[in-house]
Amino acid sequence: MRLDYLITLLEEALGKKAVIERLPAQPGDMPQTHADISKAETLLGYAPTIPIEKGIQLFVEWMKTGR
């Protein structure tokens, strides 16, 4: 999933446009990453059921209510 997509989801959920300052890559920056949740699935039975689009909305609502 691209970072710009996550930013768009946050913008939509917050009703605000992000202010983005693009800077050159810093030492140690990874050009691409992804999460491997297989260990959490195996050891903890973790099985996400909420799509990221809905999860971002729920997270923003939770933050707005003061947790």
C-alpha positions in Angstrom: 0.0 0.0 0.0 1.4 3.4 -0.9 1.9 6.1 1.6 0.1 8.7 -0.5 -3.0 6.4 -0.3 -2.9 6.4 3.5 -2.5 10.1 3.5 -5.5 10.4 1.3 -7.5 8.2 3.7 -6.5 10.4 6.6 -7.3 13.6 4.8 -10.8 12.3 4.0 -11.4 11.1 7.5 -10.2 14.3 9.1 -11.7 16.6 6.5 -8.4 18.4 6.1 -5.8 18.6 3.4 -2.3 17.4 4.5 0.6 19.8 4.3 3.3 17.8 2.7 6.9 18.9 2.7 8.9 16.6 0.4 12.6 16.3 1.3 15.4 14.3 -0.1 15.8 10.7 1.3 17.6 10.5 4.6 20.3 8.0 5.5 18.5 4.8 6.6 15.2 5.6 4.7 13.7 2.5 3.1 12.4 3.0 -0.4 9.9 0.2 0.1 8.6 -1.8 3.1 5.8 -4.1 3.9 4.4 -5.8 7.0 4.5 -9.6 7.3 1.8 -10.5 9.9 2.3 -14.3 9.5 4.0 -14.6 12.9 1.1 -12.8 14.6 -1.4 -14.9 12.8 0.4 -18.1 13.9 1.2 -17.2 17.5 -1.7 -15.0 18.4 -4.4 -16.0 16.0 -4.4 -12.5 14.7 -6.7 -12.1 11.7 -7.7 -8.6 10.7 -11.3 -8.2 9.7 -11.6 -4.4 9.2 -10.3 -3.0 5.9 -7.8 -0.1 6.2 -10.3 2.3 4.8 -12.7 1.7 7.6 -10.0 1.3 10.2 -8.6 4.8 9.5 -12.2 6.2 9.9 -12.6 4.4 13.2 -9.2 5.5 14.4 -10.0 9.2 13.7 -13.4 9.0 15.4 -11.7 7.4 18.4 -9.0 10.1 18.6 -11.6 12.9 18.2 -13.6 11.5 21.2 -10.6 11.7 23.5 -10.2 7.9 23.5 
